[in-house]
């Protein structure tokens, strides 16, 4: 009995926008053919029928437009079996819809039109809008949608109620490769009196929390502040250790730190989903936090706003590092008020300058696979010229934790968000109280980019292990201030 053989070297090709060609290899002892499923004018085959092992060259033209895709089908003559091959070509252009903001508000006292900057290179008829109202009891108050001259216009009815109301507008479209794409706009409509809610300071909002409890926010409270963390650093927030060998690595993707404009107080922000974490570092944001929860933990005092959604954003203005107030301190000057704020510590150094920011076998962490999640972060000790010390945390998902560059050395400043987190891998014992298990200090620091570690090499530094300090005469006690 004849053994039928048929196979291909690949079933998908992705190529650049420049003209070129690819070769598809066949392995078979039968007759077969290949053809495009639809007529295309930008790609062609050098032949279409084969018998036995063979190959076909697929050539394609330059693509000065959007990404495009063509499908080919192979057919085995003897059995009728078919297989599909895709040719994806990148474009010089990308199909794009881009809104100038992710959120906007509109008055409620009368029917109104909201206008938002929108940039697109496709016809608006190719965009499918979907409106979702936050409250199921809301009437359909978004009444019209149009686009012209770089402006998206949203028409709304008047709000007859004394409560603000919100909706999410999703603009759906397809990429050149028929992949679903979207842009979202979160719309907040004011009350019938054109009011939004009660604006609170960070101190006022903190006073509404109960220590050791999670308090639902049932009022229309508004809070404004500056985002001081970077979601791309993957070092904002602590992933939850679910068990000895299990870590929830999604928490960091939902965590940000919000600081008051004067830098005095901070909140840890945890969004409801990863998609809701749309904040960028240094954004000045205004949030309507009805529907969230306040969390207050003590020893040290720390406050969090949980279940934040992107639809709660009333305003979001990009910023820069220059917009942050200067907060330089020594380790001994840190207080509970600094929790979740961005602080620069002066005259610091690594106590041990060896290895990477996470100097351990990563086979026991995220990079070791889903079954090797024993640890999610590493604490590295720093000390300052006063002899004080504390730990900095680096998550094992932080992209620059061990990127091939040497660990910063010398001394200088280090900046980051002040946090308190347990680390049971360091301090653990059957006899210890739950509050002490994993406590490695009252405060720790979370850097948000490698540039936050501003140490510089000191070529004439006396190594720690060499004899007597020239600054104070103490043996084996050479600190940052004791330099030749």
N, C-alpha and C positions, 0 to 999 in steps of 0.2 A: 504494500500500500504506500502510495506516495505521501511523503511528509510535506505539507504545505508550509512555506516560510515567507514571512513578510514583516518588515520593520522599517523605521525611518530614524535618521540621526537626530531629528528634532521636530517638534510640532509647533514651535513658535520662534519668530525672529523679531528682534527690536533693533531698529537701525536709526542712524542719525538723519538729519534733514538733508544732508548732502547726497548727491547721486552715487550709486554704487551697486553692488551685487552680493548675493549670498548663494551658497551651494547647499542643496539638500541631498543627502545620501540615502539611497534605498538599498535594502538587503532582502532579496526575494528570489525564489525559484519559479515564479509565475509571471504572467503578463499583467500589466497594470497601466493606469493612465492618471494624469493630474490635470486639473483645470481650475480657473477662478470660478467661484460661486456666482459672482456678479461681474459685469463688464467693468473693467478699470482701464483708464488711459495713461496711468503713471507707472505701471509695472508690467513685466512681460516674462515669458518662459522661453528658454532656448529650444525646448522640445516638450512633447506632452505624452508620448507613449513609450513604454519600456518593456523589456523582458529580461528577467534575471537582475543581478546586482547592477546598479547604475546610479546616475546622479542627474540632477537638473539644476541649472543656474537661473536664479530669479534676479533679474535686474530691475532697478527702480530709478526714477527721475528725482531731481532736486525738489524739495518741498519748501516753497517760500510762504506757504500758508499755514493752516492749522494742522496739528497732528492728524494722521489718517491711518486707516487700517483696511487691509484686504484679506479675504479668506480664500483658501484653496482647498479642494477636496480631492483625495486620491481614491481610486476605485480599482479593486482587484477583479479582473475580468472573470476568472474562473468561479469565484465564490460570491461576488457582488459586495464584499466587505468594503467599507469606506472609512476614511480617516480625514481629519481636518487639520490644516496648517494655517497659522495666522502670520501675517506680515504687518508689523506695526512700525510706522515711520514717524519719527518726531518731526515737528514743524518749526519753521523759523519763528512762527507766532504761536501763542497759546490761546485757546478759547477762554475768555475771562469775563467775569462779572465781579466787580469790586465796589463795595459800599464804603463811603467815607467815614462811617462810624458803625458801631455794633448796637448802639442804643440811642433813642431820642424820645423826647416828650412833647406832648401837644396839649393845648388848653382844652378844658371840658365845658366851659360855659356856653359855647355855641358850636355849631358845625364848623370844622376847620380843615385846613390842608397842611400836612407835614411834608416838608421838602428835605431830602437827603442827597448829598453828592453821590453820584454813581458813575463808575467808569466801566465801559463794556465795549467789546469789539464784535459782538454778535447782535443780531436783530432781536429786539425785545420780544417778538412773537415766539422766539425759541426758548424763552424763560417761562417756567411754570410756577406761579406764585401760590403758596399755601398759607392760610391764616389759621393760627391756633390760639384760642382764647384761654387765658390762665384759669379763669373761673368758668365752670360748666353752666352757671346761671346767667352769664353775660349774654346780652343780645349780640347779634352780629353788627357791631358798631363801626367796623372798617368797611367803607362803602365803595371805595374806588381806588384804582392803582394805575398809574401811567408813568411813562418815561419820555423825556425830551430834553435836549440841550444839556446833557450831563446831570440832570436832576431826576430823582425818583420822587414822585408825588403820591402821597397816601391821603385819601380823603376819609374823614371820620365824622360820625354823628356827634351831637352834643351828649355830654354825660349827665343824665338826670339824677345821679346819686350823689351822696356825700362822701363816697369812697373813691380813691383812684382805681383805675383798672388797667390791666396790662394784656398785651397780646404779642405773639411772636410771628413775624412775617419771614417765611423761608422762600428764597428764590432758587428754584431747582433748574439745572441745565445739564447738558451732556458735554463731556470733553470730546476732543477729536477722535478718541478711541472708544466712544460710547460709554464712558464711565460716568456715573452720577456725580455731579458737583453741586455745591450749594453755598449760598451766602445767607446769613441770618440777620434780621433787624428786630430788636426788642423795643416795642412801643409802649410807653406809659402815658395814659391820659389822666389829666388832673381832674379834680372833683368839679361839681357844677358851679362852685365858687372859685375855680381855678387855684385850688390849693393842692398840695402834694402830700403833706404829712408834717410831722414834728421833727425838726432838725435838732439832733443831740450832739453834744461834744463827746469825746471819748470818755471823759470822766463821768458824764451823766449816764452814758450807756453802761459803763462798768458798775455804777451804783444800782442798776436794775437786775444784776445777776446775784445769785445765791450761792455761797460757797459750798462746794461739794455736790452741786446739783446742776441739772440742765434745765434752763428756763425757756419755754416757748415765747417767741415774740409775736404777740397778737395785735399790736398797734402798728400804725404806719409811721415807723421811725426812719429817719434819714441820717446816714453817717457818711462823712467825707474824709478821705485821707490819701496817703501816698503808698503805692505798692513798693516794697523794698526788697522783694525776693525775685528770683528768676526761675520760672518753671523749667526752662531749658537746662539749667544746671543740674536738675534732678537732685538738688541738695536742699530744697526747701521742704521741710517736713520730715516726720519720722514714720517709716513704714511699720505697721503693726506686727509684732511677733505673736503669731497665733498659737504656736506650740514650740517645742524645742527644735523641731525640724521644719517649721512652716512659717512663712512670712507673707503678708499681704503687700505686694509690691505696688499696688495701685494708689495707696494713700498719698504718696509724694506727688503723684500726678494731679491731685485735687487740693493741694495745700499752697497757700500764699500767706504773706505777712503784710498787714496793713498798719501803717504808722500815722499818727496825727501829724499835721503839717509842722508843728513846732518840734516834733521828734520826742515828745515827753512820754507818750503812751503808745502801746501797740496791741493789735489783736491778731491772733492766728485765724486765718480764714480757711474753712474747708468747704469746698463746693460739693453740690449734690452728686455730680458726675464729672468724669474727666473732661467731657465736652464743655461743661460750664466754666472750666478754668481758662478763660480767654484773656486774663490779665497779663500785661507785660511789665517788666521791671521799670519803675519810676512813673508808671501811670498815676495820674491824679483821678481818683474815681469817687463817684457819689452813688451810694447804694440805698435803695428802699428795702429795708430788711424784714418787713412783715412776712411771717412764715418761716423764719429761721429759728435757731435755738442759740441761747447764750450759755456758755459753759464757763464756770469759775472754779479753779483749783487753787489751793493755797500751799504754802511752804515749798517753794516761793509762790507768790500770787501770780496767776496767769489766766488770761481771758481769751476765749475763742468764740467765733461766730460760725455756727455749723449750718449745713444745708443751704448754702448760698447758690443761687442760680444766676445764669447770665441775664435772664429776664429782669432781674432786680437792679440792673445797672441803669441809673438815670443819666449819668454823664461819665465820660472817660476821655481824658486828655493826655496824650503822650508827654513824657518829661525826660529829663536827663539827670545824671548823678549830681550835677550842679544845683538841682532843685532841692536836694536833701539838706537839712540843717547840719552843720558840723557838730559831731558828738564824739569828742576824743576823751578817753578816760584811761586810767590804769585799772588793772584787774580789781584792786581793792576798792575802787570807787563805784563799782557796779552795784545797783540796787534793784529791787523788784520792779520799780517803775521802768527800768530799761528792758523788761521782758518783751520780746517780739518787736524790738526796735533795732535800727541799724546803728551800730556803734563801732568806732575805730579804737582799738587798744594800742597804747603807745609802748615803745621800748620793750618789745617782746622778741623771743626766739624760740625755736623748737628745742625742747630739753634733750632730745635724741634726734639727730639728723641722719637717719638711715632709711633707705627704701623709699617707697612711694607714700602718698597720703593714706593708702590702705595697705599696710605692709603685712599681708597674710596670704595664705593659700586660697585663692579665689575659687577653687573647686568646691569650697564649702559655702559659697554665696550664690548670687543670681547667675553669674557667668558659668557656674558649674551645672546648670540645667534646673528644671523644675523640681527635681527631687533633692537638690542640694541647697536648701535655703535655710541654713543654720544661723546666718548672721546677715543683717541688712545695713550695718554702718560700722565705722571704726572711729574710736576716739584717740586723738593724738595730743600729747601733753605739750603745752606752751608755758613759758614762765616770763616774768618781766624783771626789770632792774631792781624792783623792791623785794624780790624773792618770792612774790606771789605766783601761783600757778593755777591753771585751769585746762580743760580739754576743749579741742575743736572737733566737731563731728564731720565726717565725710561719708556719704552714702555709697554703697558699693555699685550703684547705678550712675554715679556722677561721672560724666564722660572724660573729665580731665584728672581723675583720681590717680591714674597710672598711664599717662599718655606718652611715655618715653622721655619726657623731660626730667631733669634732676629736681629733687625736692628743693624748694627755695631755702637758702641758708644765709647765715649772717644774722643780723638783727634789724629791727625796724617796727613798722606798724602792721597790724593785721585787722581786717574789718569783716563784719558779718552781722547776722541777726542773733541777738541774745535769746537763748532758749533754756529750758530745763527738761531733760529727758533721762529716764533710767537706762542703765546699761548693765543688765544682769550677768553678762559674760565676765564682767570685772569684779563685781561685788555680789556674792551669792552665798547663802548658808541656811541650813535648816533651822538654826536658832535665831536668825535675824528677823526683825519685825518686817512686815510687808513694805513699810515706808522706807526702810533702809536697804532692802534688797535692790541692788542696781544703782544706788545713789552714788554718783562719782563727783559730787560737788554741787553747790547751790546753783551755779550757772554754767552753761556751755555756749559755744559760739558756732554758728553755721555760716561758713563763707559761701558766697553766691557766684563767684567766678575765681579763676586762678589768680587774676590780678588783684583780688582782695588781700592776698598774702604779699605784703610789700617789704620783704626782707632783702637786705643787700649784703653781699659778701664783704667781710672785713679782713683784708689780707694779713694784717699784723696782729690778728687775734691770738691770744694764748689759749691753746686747747685746754679743755676743762680738766683733763687728767694730769697736766704738767705742773706740779709743784705749787708754789705760793703765788697768790694773786698779787700783782703789782699795785692794785688799787687799794686794797685794805689789809694785805698781809695774811689773809686767811688761806689755809691750805685746801686745795680741791674745792674752792667756792668762788669761781670766777663767773660773775654775772655780766649783763649787758653794760652796766655803767662802769665796769672795771676794765677799761680798755687802755692800752698804751697810747 
